[in-house]
Amino acid sequence: MLSLTGVEPASPDELPLAHGVALPMQFDAVVAKRRSVRLFTGDPWDFDHLCTSLRLAAGVTRAASVPLMSGGDVTLKFRATPSGGGIYPVELYVVALRVEGLPRGTYRFNPTKDTLVHHGGEGAADRFVASCAVPDESLSLSRACAIVALVGYPWRSMRKYGPRGLRLAFLEAGAIAEHLNLAVTALGYGSVDCASFCDVEAEEAVGLDGHHQVLMHTVVIGCPG
C-alpha cells in the first residue's frame, strides 16, 4: 500500500516542475528571519522558486528498494516531511494568482512524479480567494502570489490508526506548513498561515467533497510589501 501512495494514471494536464534553485541562506538564519507577512506588493512569484518551495515542503527526497517476504522488492519514496506510517494523507494544492509562467488557476502537486496537475481555471482560483474571510487591509490577498492549500485525506491514516490517524494528519500538515514558510523566507518572499476561510466554499472551489478530502489549512505567499 505504501509503495502505491501518490501513484495515479498520467494526466494530459500535468506540468513538470522546473529544476529549482538552491536556498541562499543557512537554516539558523532562515529561522531567525521568518516572520508572518500580511502585506504584499503584487509582484509575481518566480516559477523556479515555487518549484523549490513545493519540493522542500512535501517533495520526494529519497527512494529505496525494500525486499518483500513473498519475493522481489518494492520501491518506497520518502518525502521531506515526516508522516505517520509513511501514508502521507496531506496533499498540496496551489492556487496560482501571480506566478511567472503559470496561468492563474488551481493545481495539485504530485510529489511522486514531481509535477503540477492542472485542476481548475481562473474561475476556480477567484472562487477560492472569495472564500477567504479576511479583509484586504489585514491580509492583501489581492496582491498575493499564491495560496498553498493543505488538503487532508484523513481516511488514509484512519484506516490504519483509527481516530488517532486524524491527529497524525494534522501534525503532518503543521510540519509541511513550517517547511513551506521557511523555504519561501529563504528565497526572499513573505508568507503567513491563514485559517480564515469558509470551509464549504473553499472546498467547492477546488473540488473537494468535505468528507474524504478536506481543506485543513492554507499558507498565503507573496512579495513582502
PAZA-744182 format. One record per residue: residue in three letters; z, y, x of N, C-alpha, C in turn; residue number from 0. Coordinates in steps of 0.1 Angstrom, whole numbers. Layout:
<nodes>
> ALA	Z	Y	X	Z	Y	X	Z	Y	X	NUM $
...
</nodes>
This chain:
<nodes>
> MET	0	-12	8	0	0	0	0	13	9	0 $
> LEU	8	13	19	9	24	28	-4	27	35	1 $
> SER	-11	17	38	-24	19	45	-35	25	36	2 $
> LEU	-33	24	23	-43	30	14	-39	44	9	3 $
> THR	-27	49	13	-23	62	9	-33	73	12	4 $
> GLY	-38	80	3	-48	90	5	-62	86	6	5 $
> VAL	-65	72	6	-78	67	7	-85	68	-7	6 $
> GLU	-96	74	-8	-103	75	-20	-118	76	-18	7 $
> PRO	-127	74	-28	-141	74	-26	-146	88	-21	8 $
> ALA	-156	88	-14	-162	101	-9	-166	109	-20	9 $
> SER	-165	123	-18	-169	132	-28	-180	141	-23	10 $
> PRO	-190	144	-31	-200	153	-27	-196	167	-24	11 $
> ASP	-183	170	-29	-178	184	-28	-168	185	-16	12 $
> GLU	-168	175	-7	-159	175	5	-164	184	16	13 $
> LEU	-155	192	21	-159	202	32	-151	198	44	14 $
> PRO	-157	194	55	-150	190	67	-142	203	73	15 $
> LEU	-130	201	78	-123	212	83	-129	216	97	16 $
> ALA	-127	228	100	-131	233	113	-122	228	124	17 $
> HIS	-127	230	137	-119	224	148	-105	229	149	18 $
> GLY	-103	242	145	-90	248	146	-87	255	159	19 $
> VAL	-75	260	160	-71	268	172	-58	263	177	20 $
> ALA	-55	266	189	-41	263	195	-32	275	191	21 $
> LEU	-19	271	188	-10	282	185	-6	290	197	22 $
> PRO	-6	303	196	-3	311	208	11	314	211	23 $
> MET	20	307	203	35	310	205	42	297	207	24 $
> GLN	53	298	214	62	286	215	71	285	203	25 $
> PHE	77	273	201	84	271	189	96	280	187	26 $
> ASP	104	282	198	116	291	196	112	305	192	27 $
> ALA	101	310	198	96	324	195	91	325	180	28 $
> VAL	85	314	176	80	314	162	91	314	152	29 $
> VAL	101	306	155	113	306	146	120	319	145	30 $
> ALA	121	326	157	128	339	157	119	350	150	31 $
> LYS	106	348	150	98	358	144	96	356	129	32 $
> ARG	97	344	124	94	341	110	103	350	100	33 $
> ARG	96	357	91	103	364	80	94	363	68	34 $
> SER	100	364	56	93	364	44	85	377	43	35 $
> VAL	72	376	41	63	388	39	58	388	25	36 $
> ARG	59	399	19	55	400	5	44	410	2	37 $
> LEU	41	419	12	31	429	11	19	426	20	38 $
> PHE	7	425	15	-4	422	23	-15	433	23	39 $
> THR	-24	432	33	-34	443	34	-47	440	26	40 $
> GLY	-50	427	23	-62	424	17	-73	419	26	41 $
> ASP	-69	419	39	-79	413	49	-79	398	48	42 $
> PRO	-90	392	52	-92	377	50	-85	368	60	43 $
> TRP	-83	356	56	-78	345	64	-89	338	72	44 $
> ASP	-88	337	85	-98	331	92	-98	316	89	45 $
> PHE	-110	310	87	-111	296	82	-105	286	93	46 $
> ASP	-108	289	106	-102	281	116	-86	281	115	47 $
> HIS	-81	293	112	-66	294	111	-61	286	99	48 $
> LEU	-68	287	88	-65	279	77	-64	264	80	49 $
> CYS	-75	259	87	-75	245	90	-64	241	99	50 $
> THR	-61	249	109	-49	247	118	-36	246	110	51 $
> SER	-34	255	101	-22	256	93	-20	244	85	52 $
> LEU	-31	239	78	-30	227	69	-27	215	78	53 $
> ARG	-33	214	89	-31	202	98	-16	202	102	54 $
> LEU	-11	213	106	3	213	111	13	211	100	55 $
> ALA	9	214	88	18	213	76	18	198	71	56 $
> ALA	6	192	70	6	179	64	-6	170	69	57 $
> GLY	-11	173	81	-22	166	86	-18	153	93	58 $
> VAL	-28	144	96	-26	132	103	-24	135	118	59 $
> THR	-14	130	124	-11	133	138	-12	121	147	60 $
> ARG	-12	109	141	-13	96	149	-17	85	140	61 $
> ALA	-25	75	145	-28	63	138	-24	51	147	62 $
> ALA	-20	41	140	-16	29	148	-19	16	140	63 $
> SER	-23	6	147	-26	-7	140	-14	-15	140	64 $
> VAL	-11	-21	128	1	-29	126	-3	-43	122	65 $
> PRO	2	-53	129	-2	-67	125	4	-71	112	66 $
> LEU	-4	-79	104	1	-84	92	6	-99	93	67 $
> MET	16	-103	85	21	-116	86	10	-126	82	68 $
> SER	1	-122	74	-10	-131	69	-22	-132	79	69 $
> GLY	-21	-124	90	-31	-124	99	-39	-111	99	70 $
> GLY	-45	-107	110	-52	-95	111	-43	-83	112	71 $
> ASP	-48	-71	110	-39	-59	111	-44	-49	102	72 $
> VAL	-36	-38	100	-40	-27	92	-36	-14	99	73 $
> THR	-44	-3	96	-42	9	103	-33	19	94	74 $
> LEU	-22	23	100	-14	33	93	-16	47	100	75 $
> LYS	-16	57	91	-18	71	96	-6	79	94	76 $
> PHE	0	84	104	12	91	104	10	106	104	77 $
> ARG	18	114	96	15	128	94	25	137	100	78 $
> ALA	22	150	100	30	160	107	44	161	101	79 $
> THR	46	158	88	59	160	81	64	146	77	80 $
> PRO	77	143	79	83	130	76	82	128	61	81 $
> SER	81	116	57	80	112	43	88	99	41	82 $
> GLY	97	99	30	105	87	27	96	75	25	83 $
> GLY	97	65	34	89	53	32	75	54	36	84 $
> GLY	71	66	42	57	68	46	48	68	34	85 $
> ILE	52	72	22	45	72	10	37	85	7	86 $
> TYR	42	96	12	35	109	11	32	113	-3	87 $
> PRO	42	115	-11	40	119	-25	37	134	-28	88 $
> VAL	35	142	-17	32	156	-18	19	159	-12	89 $
> GLU	10	165	-20	-3	169	-15	-4	184	-16	90 $
> LEU	-14	190	-8	-16	204	-7	-29	208	-14	91 $
> TYR	-28	218	-23	-39	224	-29	-40	238	-24	92 $
> VAL	-52	243	-21	-54	256	-16	-61	264	-27	93 $
> VAL	-54	275	-31	-61	285	-40	-66	296	-31	94 $
> ALA	-79	295	-27	-85	304	-18	-89	317	-25	95 $
> LEU	-83	328	-20	-86	341	-26	-94	350	-16	96 $
> ARG	-91	349	-3	-98	357	7	-98	348	20	97 $
> VAL	-107	339	21	-108	330	33	-122	331	37	98 $
> GLU	-124	335	50	-137	337	55	-145	323	55	99 $
> GLY	-157	323	49	-165	311	49	-161	301	38	100 $
> LEU	-151	305	29	-147	296	19	-148	303	5	101 $
> PRO	-157	299	-4	-158	306	-17	-144	306	-24	102 $
> ARG	-142	317	-32	-130	318	-40	-129	306	-49	103 $
> GLY	-118	299	-49	-117	287	-58	-105	279	-54	104 $
> THR	-104	267	-59	-93	258	-56	-98	246	-49	105 $
> TYR	-90	241	-39	-94	230	-30	-82	221	-28	106 $
> ARG	-84	208	-26	-74	199	-23	-76	194	-9	107 $
> PHE	-65	194	-1	-65	190	13	-64	175	13	108 $
> ASN	-74	168	20	-73	154	22	-70	151	36	109 $
> PRO	-58	148	40	-54	147	54	-60	135	61	110 $
> THR	-62	124	53	-67	112	60	-82	113	64	111 $
> LYS	-89	122	57	-103	125	60	-105	138	68	112 $
> ASP	-94	146	68	-95	159	74	-105	168	67	113 $
> THR	-105	168	54	-114	176	46	-107	184	35	114 $
> LEU	-115	194	30	-111	200	18	-120	196	7	115 $
> VAL	-115	192	-5	-123	187	-16	-123	198	-26	116 $
> HIS	-135	204	-29	-136	214	-39	-131	209	-53	117 $
> HIS	-122	217	-59	-115	212	-71	-118	221	-83	118 $
> GLY	-120	234	-81	-122	244	-91	-128	256	-86	119 $
> GLY	-135	264	-95	-142	276	-90	-133	288	-91	120 $
> GLU	-140	300	-91	-133	312	-92	-124	314	-104	121 $
> GLY	-129	309	-115	-121	310	-127	-107	302	-126	122 $
> ALA	-107	291	-119	-95	283	-117	-86	291	-108	123 $
> ALA	-91	297	-98	-83	305	-89	-76	317	-96	124 $
> ASP	-84	323	-104	-79	335	-112	-69	331	-122	125 $
> ARG	-70	319	-128	-60	315	-138	-47	311	-131	126 $
> PHE	-48	306	-119	-36	302	-111	-29	315	-108	127 $
> VAL	-36	325	-103	-29	338	-99	-23	344	-111	128 $
> ALA	-29	343	-123	-24	349	-135	-11	341	-140	129 $
> SER	-10	329	-136	2	321	-140	14	325	-131	130 $
> CYS	13	332	-121	24	336	-112	31	348	-119	131 $
> ALA	44	346	-122	52	356	-129	59	365	-120	132 $
> VAL	52	373	-112	58	383	-103	50	395	-102	133 $
> PRO	56	407	-103	48	420	-103	42	422	-89	134 $
> ASP	30	428	-89	23	430	-77	30	439	-67	135 $
> GLU	38	448	-72	46	457	-63	57	449	-55	136 $
> SER	61	438	-61	71	429	-54	64	419	-45	137 $
> LEU	53	414	-49	45	404	-41	31	407	-44	138 $
> SER	24	412	-34	10	417	-36	0	405	-36	139 $
> LEU	0	397	-47	-9	386	-49	-24	391	-49	140 $
> SER	-26	404	-54	-39	409	-55	-45	411	-41	141 $
> ARG	-37	411	-31	-42	413	-17	-39	401	-8	142 $
> ALA	-35	390	-14	-32	378	-6	-45	371	-2	143 $
> CYS	-44	363	9	-55	355	13	-56	342	6	144 $
> ALA	-45	336	3	-45	323	-4	-31	319	-9	145 $
> ILE	-30	310	-18	-18	304	-23	-19	289	-20	146 $
> VAL	-10	284	-12	-10	269	-10	0	263	-20	147 $
> ALA	-5	255	-28	3	248	-39	7	234	-34	148 $
> LEU	20	231	-34	25	218	-31	27	210	-44	149 $
> VAL	18	200	-45	17	192	-57	24	178	-55	150 $
> GLY	33	175	-63	40	163	-62	35	152	-71	151 $
> TYR	34	140	-65	31	128	-73	44	119	-72	152 $
> PRO	54	123	-80	67	117	-79	67	102	-81	153 $
> TRP	58	96	-89	59	82	-92	55	73	-79	154 $
> ARG	48	79	-70	46	72	-58	59	68	-51	155 $
> SER	68	77	-51	81	74	-45	91	67	-54	156 $
> MET	90	71	-67	100	65	-76	97	50	-79	157 $
> ARG	84	46	-78	82	32	-80	89	23	-70	158 $
> LYS	92	29	-58	99	21	-48	114	25	-47	159 $
> TYR	117	38	-49	131	42	-47	138	46	-60	160 $
> GLY	131	44	-72	138	48	-84	140	63	-85	161 $
> PRO	150	68	-92	153	82	-93	154	89	-80	162 $
> ARG	159	82	-70	161	89	-56	148	92	-50	163 $
> GLY	137	86	-55	124	90	-50	120	104	-52	164 $
> LEU	125	110	-64	122	124	-67	129	133	-57	165 $
> ARG	141	129	-52	148	137	-42	140	137	-29	166 $
> LEU	135	125	-26	127	124	-13	115	132	-14	167 $
> ALA	108	133	-26	96	142	-27	100	156	-25	168 $
> PHE	111	161	-30	115	175	-28	118	178	-14	169 $
> LEU	125	168	-7	128	170	7	115	171	15	170 $
> GLU	105	163	12	92	164	19	85	177	16	171 $
> ALA	86	182	4	79	195	1	86	206	9	172 $
> GLY	99	206	10	105	216	18	101	216	33	173 $
> ALA	100	204	38	96	203	52	81	207	54	174 $
> ILE	72	204	45	59	209	45	58	224	45	175 $
> ALA	66	230	36	66	244	34	70	251	47	176 $
> GLU	80	246	53	85	252	66	75	251	77	177 $
> HIS	69	239	78	58	238	88	47	248	86	178 $
> LEU	43	250	73	33	259	70	37	274	73	179 $
> ASN	49	277	69	54	291	72	54	294	87	180 $
> LEU	58	284	95	59	286	110	45	287	116	181 $
> ALA	35	279	110	22	279	116	15	292	113	182 $
> VAL	16	297	101	9	310	98	16	322	105	183 $
> THR	29	321	107	36	331	115	30	331	130	184 $
> ALA	29	320	136	24	319	149	10	324	151	185 $
> LEU	2	323	140	-12	328	140	-13	343	136	186 $
> GLY	-2	349	134	-2	364	131	-3	367	116	187 $
> TYR	-1	358	107	-2	361	93	12	362	87	188 $
> GLY	13	365	75	26	366	68	26	356	56	189 $
> SER	38	351	53	39	342	42	52	343	35	190 $
> VAL	53	338	23	65	338	15	65	327	5	191 $
> ASP	76	320	5	78	309	-5	79	315	-19	192 $
> CYS	73	310	-29	73	316	-42	74	305	-53	193 $
> ALA	85	306	-61	87	296	-72	85	304	-85	194 $
> SER	80	316	-85	78	324	-97	65	321	-103	195 $
> PHE	63	310	-110	51	307	-117	54	300	-130	196 $
> CYS	45	301	-139	47	294	-152	41	280	-151	197 $
> ASP	49	270	-152	45	257	-148	33	252	-155	198 $
> VAL	33	253	-169	22	247	-176	9	254	-173	199 $
> GLU	9	267	-173	-4	275	-170	-9	272	-156	200 $
> ALA	1	272	-146	-4	269	-132	-9	255	-131	201 $
> GLU	-3	245	-137	-7	231	-136	-21	230	-143	202 $
> GLU	-23	236	-154	-36	235	-161	-47	241	-152	203 $
> ALA	-44	252	-145	-54	259	-137	-60	250	-126	204 $
> VAL	-51	240	-121	-56	231	-110	-58	217	-115	205 $
> GLY	-57	215	-129	-60	202	-134	-49	192	-133	206 $
> LEU	-36	196	-133	-25	187	-132	-20	183	-146	207 $
> ASP	-15	171	-147	-11	167	-161	4	170	-163	208 $
> GLY	11	175	-153	25	179	-155	35	167	-156	209 $
> HIS	30	155	-154	39	144	-155	37	135	-143	210 $
> HIS	25	130	-141	22	122	-129	19	131	-117	211 $
> GLN	14	143	-120	11	153	-110	18	166	-114	212 $
> VAL	27	171	-106	34	183	-109	34	193	-98	213 $
> LEU	34	206	-102	35	217	-92	49	218	-88	214 $
> MET	52	216	-75	66	216	-70	69	230	-64	215 $
> HIS	60	236	-58	63	248	-50	50	255	-46	216 $
> THR	51	268	-42	39	275	-36	43	283	-25	217 $
> VAL	34	285	-15	35	294	-4	24	304	-5	218 $
> VAL	27	317	-5	17	328	-6	14	333	9	219 $
> ILE	2	334	12	-2	337	26	-11	349	26	220 $
> GLY	-9	358	36	-18	370	37	-16	377	50	221 $
> CYS	-24	387	52	-23	396	64	-11	406	62	222 $
> PRO	-1	406	70	10	415	67	6	430	65	223 $
> GLY	12	436	55	9	450	52	19	459	59	224 $
</nodes>
